[in-house]
Amino acid sequence: MGKSKSFAFTTTQNRLAATAKALGHPARIAILQYLAAKKSCVCGDIVDELPLSQSTVSQHLKALKEVGLIKGEIEGSAVCYCIDTDAWQTLTKQLQNFLSAPANENCC
């Protein structure tokens, strides 16, 4: 969907769609799982954990940061990343609301 049509949808719908798109790559899921398991900020270790180049990992981190799921802070010459717990809780609520909507039992 082009950006020109996003105005036709609610802020929540647009945000959930953008976040779902960011979650749509297994490397990003792996990054989030790694950060969640560490429960602290992680600097250079992410590249060591994934079978991807530094530049590819950086692109995935950028996508996750753009939708607000992770935070990155500069510490010296490194950027340390962690999960944004407020954004994570918001996403959890949005997904629960979305997935708990009743299905049409009379369909087909």
Backbone as a printed PyTorch tensor [residue, N CA C, xyz], in Angstrom:
tensor([[[  0.8530,  -1.1680,   0.0000],
         [  0.0000,   0.0000,   0.0000],
         [  0.8990,   1.2310,   0.0000]],

        [[  0.6080,   2.1350,  -0.8760],
         [  1.3600,   3.3710,  -0.9360],
         [  1.0190,   4.2760,   0.2280]],

        [[  1.9310,   5.1470,   0.5610],
         [  1.7040,   6.0710,   1.6700],
         [  0.5250,   6.9880,   1.4070]],

        [[  0.1860,   7.1820,   0.1490],
         [ -0.9090,   8.0940,  -0.1790],
         [ -2.2610,   7.5840,   0.3070]],

        [[ -2.3830,   6.3070,   0.6020],
         [ -3.6500,   5.7500,   1.0730],
         [ -3.6850,   5.5350,   2.5810]],

        [[ -2.5830,   5.7240,   3.2790],
         [ -2.5580,   5.4370,   4.7100],
         [ -3.4750,   6.3570,   5.5040]],

        [[ -3.7920,   7.5190,   4.9660],
         [ -4.6790,   8.4570,   5.6690],
         [ -6.0840,   7.8870,   5.8370]],

        [[ -6.4410,   6.9110,   5.0280],
         [ -7.7810,   6.3430,   5.0740],
         [ -7.9670,   5.3670,   6.2390]],

        [[ -6.8870,   5.1020,   6.9780],
         [ -6.9430,   4.1340,   8.0660],
         [ -6.5730,   4.8100,   9.3810]],

        [[ -6.9590,   4.1780,  10.4800],
         [ -6.6830,   4.7690,  11.7830],
         [ -5.1930,   4.7020,  12.0970]],

        [[ -4.8030,   5.5120,  13.0520],
         [ -3.4130,   5.5090,  13.5020],
         [ -3.0330,   4.1250,  14.0110]],

        [[ -3.9270,   3.5000,  14.7510],
         [ -3.6580,   2.1640,  15.2850],
         [ -3.4910,   1.1550,  14.1640]],

        [[ -4.3340,   1.2150,  13.1500],
         [ -4.2130,   0.2930,  12.0150],
         [ -2.8850,   0.4930,  11.2770]],

        [[ -2.5130,   1.7330,  11.0550],
         [ -1.2540,   2.0170,  10.3690],
         [ -0.0510,   1.5590,  11.1850]],

        [[ -0.1040,   1.8090,  12.4930],
         [  1.0190,   1.4120,  13.3540],
         [  1.1350,  -0.0990,  13.4340]],

        [[  0.0210,  -0.7830,  13.5950],
         [  0.0520,  -2.2380,  13.6750],
         [  0.5640,  -2.8360,  12.3700]],

        [[  0.1470,  -2.2880,  11.2420],
         [  0.6160,  -2.7750,   9.9400],
         [  2.1180,  -2.5460,   9.7770]],

        [[  2.6090,  -1.3860,  10.1730],
         [  4.0400,  -1.0940,  10.0640],
         [  4.8550,  -2.0240,  10.9660]],

        [[  4.3380,  -2.2680,  12.1590],
         [  5.0390,  -3.1580,  13.0830],
         [  5.0250,  -4.5880,  12.5690]],

        [[  3.8840,  -5.0190,  12.0350],
         [  3.8010,  -6.3690,  11.4750],
         [  4.7820,  -6.5310,  10.3130]],

        [[  4.9100,  -5.4950,   9.5140],
         [  5.8700,  -5.5360,   8.4050],
         [  7.2890,  -5.6690,   8.9380]],

        [[  7.6050,  -4.9170,   9.9930],
         [  8.9400,  -5.0020,  10.5860],
         [  9.1960,  -6.3810,  11.1810]],

        [[  8.1550,  -7.0180,  11.6850],
         [  8.2950,  -8.3550,  12.2670],
         [  8.3140,  -9.4530,  11.2090]],

        [[  8.1140,  -9.0630,   9.9540],
         [  7.9660, -10.0370,   8.8760],
         [  9.2510, -10.6240,   8.3410]],

        [[ 10.3190, -10.5690,   9.0820],
         [ 11.5770, -11.1810,   8.6460],
         [ 12.1500, -12.0010,   9.8000]],

        [[ 12.5690, -13.2290,   9.5400],
         [ 13.0530, -14.0810,  10.6290],
         [ 14.2770, -13.5220,  11.3480]],

        [[ 15.1030, -12.7590,  10.6630],
         [ 16.2660, -12.1690,  11.3380],
         [ 15.8180, -11.1750,  12.3970]],

        [[ 14.7580, -10.4450,  12.1180],
         [ 14.2680,  -9.4700,  13.0930],
         [ 13.6380, -10.1590,  14.2910]],

        [[ 12.9660, -11.2570,  14.0390],
         [ 12.4230, -12.0590,  15.1440],
         [ 13.5780, -12.5790,  15.9920]],

        [[ 14.6280, -13.0650,  15.3480],
         [ 15.7910, -13.5830,  16.0750],
         [ 16.4470, -12.4810,  16.8970]],

        [[ 16.5410, -11.2920,  16.3450],
         [ 17.1220, -10.1680,  17.0790],
         [ 16.2910,  -9.8590,  18.3170]],

        [[ 14.9690,  -9.7930,  18.1530],
         [ 14.0980,  -9.5040,  19.2970],
         [ 14.1790, -10.6040,  20.3530]],

        [[ 14.2340, -11.8510,  19.9220],
         [ 14.3550, -12.9520,  20.8720],
         [ 15.6790, -12.8670,  21.6370]],

        [[ 16.7310, -12.5250,  20.9290],
         [ 18.0390, -12.3950,  21.5670],
         [ 18.0250, -11.2630,  22.5930]],

        [[ 17.4890, -10.1140,  22.2030],
         [ 17.4270,  -8.9800,  23.1280],
         [ 16.5420,  -9.2980,  24.3280]],

        [[ 15.4350,  -9.9880,  24.1070],
         [ 14.5350, -10.3490,  25.2040],
         [ 15.2190, -11.3130,  26.1730]],

        [[ 15.9930, -12.2330,  25.6500],
         [ 16.6800, -13.2010,  26.5060],
         [ 17.7700, -12.5280,  27.3420]],

        [[ 18.4090, -11.5180,  26.7970],
         [ 19.4820, -10.8220,  27.5210],
         [ 18.9320,  -9.9080,  28.6050]],

        [[ 17.7310,  -9.3800,  28.3980],
         [ 17.0790,  -8.4880,  29.3550],
         [ 17.9610,  -7.2960,  29.7460]],

        [[ 18.8200,  -6.9020,  28.8320],
         [ 19.6550,  -5.7260,  29.0410],
         [ 20.1040,  -5.2240,  27.6790]],

        [[ 20.7570,  -4.0970,  27.6750],
         [ 21.2410,  -3.5630,  26.4110],
         [ 22.4130,  -4.3970,  25.8990]],

        [[ 22.4390,  -4.5560,  24.5830],
         [ 23.4450,  -5.3800,  23.9380],
         [ 24.1760,  -4.5200,  22.9200]],

        [[ 25.5010,  -4.5650,  22.9580],
         [ 26.2600,  -3.7560,  22.0030],
         [ 26.6350,  -4.5790,  20.7720]],

        [[ 27.7970,  -5.1130,  20.6700],
         [ 28.2360,  -5.7690,  19.4380],
         [ 27.8610,  -7.2380,  19.3090]],

        [[ 27.2330,  -7.8080,  20.3180],
         [ 26.9980,  -9.2480,  20.3480],
         [ 26.0010,  -9.7510,  19.3130]],

        [[ 25.1280,  -8.9150,  18.8380],
         [ 24.0610,  -9.3660,  17.9300],
         [ 24.6560,  -9.9470,  16.6620]],

        [[ 25.6670,  -9.3070,  16.1270],
         [ 26.2990,  -9.7950,  14.8990],
         [ 26.9230, -11.1620,  15.1250]],

        [[ 27.4680, -11.3870,  16.3100],
         [ 28.0860, -12.6750,  16.6290],
         [ 27.0530, -13.7960,  16.7250]],

        [[ 25.8070, -13.4500,  17.0140],
         [ 24.7570, -14.4410,  17.2150],
         [ 24.0310, -14.8420,  15.9300]],

        [[ 24.1220, -14.0180,  14.9070],
         [ 23.3710, -14.2710,  13.6730],
         [ 24.3090, -14.5610,  12.5080]],

        [[ 23.8550, -15.3820,  11.5770],
         [ 24.6920, -15.7000,  10.4120],
         [ 24.5720, -14.6220,   9.3280]],

        [[ 24.6950, -13.3630,   9.7460],
         [ 24.5280, -12.2390,   8.8280],
         [ 25.6840, -11.2660,   8.9920]],

        [[ 25.9190, -10.4870,   7.9620],
         [ 26.9800,  -9.4860,   8.0210],
         [ 26.5710,  -8.3290,   8.9280]],

        [[ 27.5650,  -7.5600,   9.3290],
         [ 27.3180,  -6.3850,  10.1730],
         [ 26.3400,  -5.4270,   9.4970]],

        [[ 26.5140,  -5.1920,   8.2030],
         [ 25.6450,  -4.2310,   7.5160],
         [ 24.2050,  -4.7350,   7.4320]],

        [[ 24.0220,  -6.0280,   7.2530],
         [ 22.6730,  -6.5970,   7.1920],
         [ 21.9970,  -6.5150,   8.5510]],

        [[ 22.7320,  -6.8340,   9.5980],
         [ 22.1840,  -6.7250,  10.9540],
         [ 21.8090,  -5.2780,  11.2360]],

        [[ 22.6370,  -4.3550,  10.8150],
         [ 22.3440,  -2.9340,  11.0210],
         [ 21.0560,  -2.5190,  10.3320]],

        [[ 20.8200,  -3.0330,   9.1380],
         [ 19.5720,  -2.7270,   8.4230],
         [ 18.3660,  -3.2620,   9.1790]],

        [[ 18.4900,  -4.4660,   9.7250],
         [ 17.3820,  -5.0510,  10.4840],
         [ 17.1560,  -4.2750,  11.7890]],

        [[ 18.2180,  -3.8730,  12.4420],
         [ 18.0870,  -3.0720,  13.6610],
         [ 17.4180,  -1.7360,  13.3480]],

        [[ 17.7680,  -1.1480,  12.2310],
         [ 17.1610,   0.1200,  11.8280],
         [ 15.6560,  -0.0420,  11.6400]],

        [[ 15.2390,  -1.1280,  10.9880],
         [ 13.8070,  -1.3680,  10.7560],
         [ 13.0660,  -1.5310,  12.0770]],

        [[ 13.6560,  -2.2390,  13.0230],
         [ 13.0250,  -2.4270,  14.3280],
         [ 12.9910,  -1.1280,  15.1220]],

        [[ 14.0270,  -0.3330,  14.9740],
         [ 14.0790,   0.9480,  15.6820],
         [ 13.0670,   1.9330,  15.0920]],

        [[ 12.8860,   1.9170,  13.7770],
         [ 11.9510,   2.8400,  13.1200],
         [ 10.5190,   2.6500,  13.6010]],

        [[ 10.1300,   1.4030,  13.9120],
         [  8.7770,   1.1710,  14.4110],
         [  8.7180,   1.2450,  15.9340]],

        [[  9.8640,   1.5100,  16.5500],
         [  9.8920,   1.7520,  17.9850],
         [  9.9830,   0.5300,  18.8680]],

        [[ 10.2260,  -0.6450,  18.3030],
         [ 10.2970,  -1.8400,  19.1390],
         [ 11.5900,  -1.9290,  19.9280]],

        [[ 12.6440,  -1.3080,  19.4200],
         [ 13.9080,  -1.3100,  20.1460],
         [ 14.4160,   0.1170,  20.2850]],

        [[ 15.2950,   0.2870,  21.2590],
         [ 15.9640,   1.5610,  21.4700],
         [ 17.4530,   1.3270,  21.2770]],

        [[ 18.1290,   2.3520,  20.8190],
         [ 19.5720,   2.2660,  20.6580],
         [ 20.2270,   3.4940,  21.2550]],

        [[ 21.2340,   3.2710,  22.0800],
         [ 21.9570,   4.3700,  22.7040],
         [ 23.4390,   4.2250,  22.3910]],

        [[ 24.0540,   5.3470,  22.0950],
         [ 25.4740,   5.3470,  21.7800],
         [ 26.2680,   5.2820,  23.0720]],

        [[ 27.1590,   4.3030,  23.1290],
         [ 28.0740,   4.1580,  24.2670],
         [ 29.4750,   4.0520,  23.6980]],

        [[ 30.1900,   5.1490,  23.7430],
         [ 31.5240,   5.1770,  23.1440],
         [ 31.4120,   5.0820,  21.6390]],

        [[ 32.0750,   4.0800,  21.0630],
         [ 32.0230,   3.8950,  19.6190],
         [ 30.9730,   2.8670,  19.1970]],

        [[ 30.2120,   2.3550,  20.1540],
         [ 29.2130,   1.3220,  19.8600],
         [ 27.8030,   1.8510,  20.1470]],

        [[ 26.8430,   1.2120,  19.5110],
         [ 25.4400,   1.4920,  19.8100],
         [ 24.9010,   0.2720,  20.5340]],

        [[ 24.3200,   0.5040,  21.6890],
         [ 23.7530,  -0.5900,  22.4760],
         [ 22.2390,  -0.5980,  22.2990]],

        [[ 21.6840,  -1.7850,  22.0790],
         [ 20.2620,  -1.9360,  21.7940],
         [ 19.5570,  -2.7140,  22.8870]],

        [[ 18.2930,  -2.3510,  23.0950],
         [ 17.4320,  -3.1040,  24.0000],
         [ 15.9860,  -2.9300,  23.5330]],

        [[ 15.1290,  -3.8010,  24.0100],
         [ 13.7150,  -3.7240,  23.6700],
         [ 13.0940,  -2.5400,  24.3960]],

        [[ 12.2720,  -1.7790,  23.6910],
         [ 11.5230,  -0.6780,  24.3080],
         [ 10.3010,  -1.3030,  24.9640]],

        [[ 10.3220,  -1.4140,  26.2810],
         [  9.2630,  -2.1410,  26.9830],
         [  7.9000,  -1.4750,  26.8350]],

        [[  7.8570,  -0.1570,  26.7760],
         [  6.5690,   0.5200,  26.5820],
         [  5.9790,   0.1850,  25.2200]],

        [[  6.8040,   0.2360,  24.1910],
         [  6.3370,  -0.0990,  22.8360],
         [  5.9310,  -1.5640,  22.7600]],

        [[  6.6630,  -2.4220,  23.4590],
         [  6.3540,  -3.8560,  23.4540],
         [  4.9930,  -4.1120,  24.1040]],

        [[  4.7280,  -3.4300,  25.2140],
         [  3.4390,  -3.5900,  25.8880],
         [  2.2990,  -3.0480,  25.0210]],

        [[  2.5400,  -1.9410,  24.3420],
         [  1.5290,  -1.3830,  23.4350],
         [  1.2360,  -2.3570,  22.3100]],

        [[  2.2790,  -2.9180,  21.7150],
         [  2.0950,  -3.8960,  20.6340],
         [  1.3290,  -5.1180,  21.1370]],

        [[  1.6650,  -5.5800,  22.3270],
         [  0.9770,  -6.7380,  22.9000],
         [ -0.5180,  -6.4600,  23.0310]],

        [[ -0.8700,  -5.2870,  23.5240],
         [ -2.2890,  -4.9180,  23.6660],
         [ -2.9690,  -4.8020,  22.3010]],

        [[ -2.2860,  -4.1740,  21.3490],
         [ -2.8710,  -4.0260,  20.0150],
         [ -3.1080,  -5.3860,  19.3650]],

        [[ -2.1550,  -6.2920,  19.5040],
         [ -2.3160,  -7.6290,  18.9290],
         [ -3.4200,  -8.4090,  19.6350]],

        [[ -3.4950,  -8.2670,  20.9470],
         [ -4.5610,  -8.9510,  21.6810],
         [ -5.9310,  -8.4480,  21.2320]],

        [[ -6.0670,  -7.1340,  21.0860],
         [ -7.3360,  -6.5700,  20.6170],
         [ -7.6570,  -7.0420,  19.2090]],

        [[ -6.6670,  -7.0240,  18.3470],
         [ -6.8600,  -7.4340,  16.9570],
         [ -7.2310,  -8.9170,  16.8640]],

        [[ -6.5120,  -9.7460,  17.5850],
         [ -6.7140, -11.1970,  17.4830],
         [ -7.9330, -11.6810,  18.2810]],

        [[ -8.4170, -10.8740,  19.2080],
         [ -9.5780, -11.2970,  19.9860],
         [-10.8960, -10.9020,  19.3460]],

        [[-10.8330, -10.1880,  18.2350],
         [-12.0830,  -9.8250,  17.5370],
         [-12.7750, -11.1200,  17.1020]],

        [[-14.0700, -11.2000,  17.3340],
         [-14.7590, -12.4610,  17.0160],
         [-14.7550, -12.7370,  15.5170]],

        [[-14.5360, -13.9910,  15.2010],
         [-14.6050, -14.4130,  13.7960],
         [-16.0580, -14.6360,  13.4170]],

        [[-16.3570, -14.4680,  12.1680],
         [-17.7000, -14.6850,  11.6670],
         [-17.9320, -16.1860,  11.5380]],

        [[-18.7130, -16.7450,  12.4540],
         [-18.9500, -18.1860,  12.4540],
         [-19.8640, -18.6290,  11.3090]],

        [[-20.5640, -17.7020,  10.6910],
         [-21.4710, -18.0480,   9.6160],
         [-20.8220, -17.9550,   8.2370]],

        [[-19.5320, -17.7300,   8.2120],
         [-18.8420, -17.5640,   6.9340],
         [-18.6020, -18.9220,   6.2720]],

        [[-18.9560, -19.0200,   5.0390],
         [-18.7240, -20.2000,   4.2040],
         [-19.1360, -21.4800,   4.8970]]])
